[in-house]
Amino acid sequence: MKLQDIGFIIVLAILFYFRKPIWFVYTGILCFALAIPLFAKWIFFTGERLVWYGAAFVFTSIILWYWKKE
């Protein structure tokens, strides 16, 4: 487990504490935006991880919105 994985888990835990789906979306978009320069500099491993983290945040927001709806 790398430092970025630990950071992801900490941020995910903090966002789960507040349970605001829009914050998950914003965090996911931030991850996507941070991944773009990494891909441009050929740092593929960290860029790929940020894309996966962004997708996880967006997917979690969809689940939370669906859960709150019912």
N, C-alpha and C positions, 0 to 999 in steps of 0.2 A: 504494500500500500504506500503510495507516494503522498507527498505533501498536498498536492492538489486534490487528491481523493479525500483526505482528512478535511480540507477546507470545504469541499462540496458537502460532506456529511454535516459539518457544523452549520453551514448556511441553510441546508435543508431542515435541520432540527430547529433553527431559529424561526424559519418561515412557517414550519408546522405549528410552532407555539402560537403565532399570531393568526394563522389560518385565513389569510386574505388571498384569494386566488389571483387577484390582479398583481400582487407582489411577486408571485411565482412567474407570471408572464413577463414582467419587467426584468426579473433576474435572468430568465431564459433568453430574452432579447439581448441583454448585456453580455451574456456568455457568447452568443452568436457574433456580436460586434467585436468582442475581444479575440475571437478566433480568426477573424479575417486577416489582421496583420501578421498573425503567426503563420498562416498558410502562405502569405506573400513572402515571408522570410524563410520558407521551407522548414519550419519547425512543425512537422506534421503530427508528432505524437501528442503534444499539448493542445494543438489546434483541434485534433480529432476528439480528444477528451472534452474540450469545451463545447464542441458541437453535441456530444452525447449528453453532457450535463444540461445544456440548454433545452434539448429535447425532453429530458426527464423533468425539468421544471415546468415546461409547457404542458406535458402530459399530466403532471400532478395537478396543475391548475384546472385542467378539464375535468379530472376526477372530482376535485373539490367542488367545482361549480355544479356538477351533476349531483353530488351528494347533498349540497345545500338546497338544491331545487326540490328535492323530495321531502 
